[in-house]
Amino acid sequence: MNKKNIFITVIALAIVVIIGILSYWLIVNKAVFQNQNLNIQNNQLKNQPAPTEPIKIGYIGPLTGEAASIGEPGLAGAELAVKEINEAGGVLGRKLELVVEDDQCSNKGVDAMNKLVNVDKVIAITGPDCSASAGPSLPLAQNGGVPVIIRWASAPHLTKIGDYIFRIYPSDAFQGQFAADFIFNKLNKKKIAVLYVKNDWGQGLRDVFVEKFKSLGGEIVFDEGVTQEDKDFRSVISKIKAKKPEAIYLPLYMAGGVVAIKQIKESRLKIPVIGGDAFDADEVIKSDFAEGVMYTVAIVNNPEDFQKRVLEVTGKKSEKITAPMAYDSVKIIAEAIQKAGKIERQAIKEALKTISYKGISSPLIEFDENGDLKSAVFEVKVIKNKKAEKYQ
Amino acid sequence: MILQVIINSFITGGLYALIALGFSLLYNTFKFIPFFYGAFAIFAGYFLYLFNSINLPFSLGIILSFLVLIILGLLIDFFLLRKFRERKAGSVIMLILGLALGIFLENLLLAIFGPNIKSISLPFENITFNFFNSSLTLIQLIVIFISLSFLVITFFSIYKSRYGLVIRSLISNPLMAEILGVNKEDIFRKILIFTSLIAAIGGILYGIEYNLEPTAGTNLTIKAFTSAIIGGLEFLPGSIFGGFLLGFIENISVLFLPSAFKDGITFIILFLFLIFKPKGMFGKKTREEMSG
């Protein structure tokens, strides 16, 4: 072993020792920090928080990433609600405080939820906006016993996660029923083909639709699912054509839907096509083949004077429907706390179950036994000249 | 209905066949599985969309997309494939390279054009021909015509021309071919131009028929790979047969089974061929296998 090697070995050993000491120091100190935190929390729990301290409400929504454009108006709506409540004297004499977490409309929602439930120990949560974030994160809230009001995520199974989960956006379950009712009673078509995308959304819509349509006395002559990536429906359409249905219910996503509409037109299958709210996108509406295609979509109001108020108070634009929903959700939480009479999660949950609130996004917000919006209102839109119009 | 399904099979199969031809040509000459080929083809569709949206004439847009794709192909070769070829990279490295390149191209599309679906609008009416309760559009007719004519073209150019002989010699024994005076790099370049052209045609037709999505390439690659296996990876016109056969299997399976099984059927076919006929429908035994 020459001198150089010994030198290197010594240096390496020294580095290892230093790192070891450093990490030990960090671990010990971290434990101290955590103990301090725990002490604070314990004190809070023991003494009941001082009356001056604000009530913490969690907010989860996409603030960065591709869906940020729907998340920012939502936050503005929530901020407006908090400000209005606080200016009016707060809830039970205490002010509200938003703890804001970004979920990027992805499974980052799990981290956000974890932090709100276990670290910030918020009293209730508004959000998330997206099913992709809500699906994996909501069980944390349920297990932690924190009431949650989901806003935009519409997958039917979300509210079934537990009794702490509520939603102020209509569940897709209602959408399927509405579509069945519309086709049977308004369009007066009794023989239907169903072609749906096999995922949470499409399967959910299909199940509810088929059940409702059969109970109305209609006949499902064709019922098949396709994968989300599939774009070749010609032979399926030939098969549908042979069954001679009077209309097609087509809950497909945009990419598949646009192609399916085109191939239906090309196959000269001249019957009404009714899609789901995924068709409420420019890709479908502006397609060359979408003339006459109908789809169901939930009505969520976003009145102009509300948008003005948000702009005045928070300085942010709020043309997206996430804004009134976030506003309503905070107001509902505040009312539930008021109604419960105490700042306790379980009492707030019980209060939410029986709440009746005149909202901005929906005229009357009440929750059913699943925690879903009772008064889900949908409308049918029809595509004419590359524009979506209300069906008359 | 049966007639319509047969026509549908030809449309689907025609597109698979085109991509599969380019795929197996690249595989045979460059000696690696070009998993990036589908994404590469989709690029052409996106370029046509781009040229369309800046209001260039449609025909000029098509020609420019061809050119751009050929240039892109040559660039990929110049900066990547050639370097690995010179270093005599092993087949695993080349396999990873193909996959990585495919992912890279897809993400490039995602970064440039965004995740939304783009559709190419045609400047002319896509006439629909109706006969015996079946229908076929002009574009679909073009798909079938082009892929069938490429079947004929490749068959004759590979098996009847002098140039085909050179390519075949390069495929069966590259070292010997080089010793006998074949300019390998030159042939490689020409094959790359040819396969880029096929990719461009396939990508544009795919874009018109099924719209464009950044991830569409992966599916196309899988279908091309399966077609090439069915037809025999080492027998060039076989991949075109394979493409058509795959189109038939997929469409006819829909008649008997729920359509969600379609992709499953594709893979079952792939497995069956890999187990029982790994050299494909037309695969011949090699000399070593015969003697041994």
Interface residues (C-beta under 8 A of the other chain):
Chain A: E66 K198 E224 G225 V226 T227 E229 D230 K231 D232 F233 R234 S235 V236 S238 K239 K241 A242 M254 A255 V258 V259 E266 S267 R268 D282 E283 S287 D288
Chain B: M1 Q4 V5 N8 S9 I11 T12 P115 N116 I117 S119 S121 T128 N130 S135 T137 Y210 N211 E213 T215 A216 N219 E250 N251 I252 V254 L255 P258 S259 A260 K262 D263
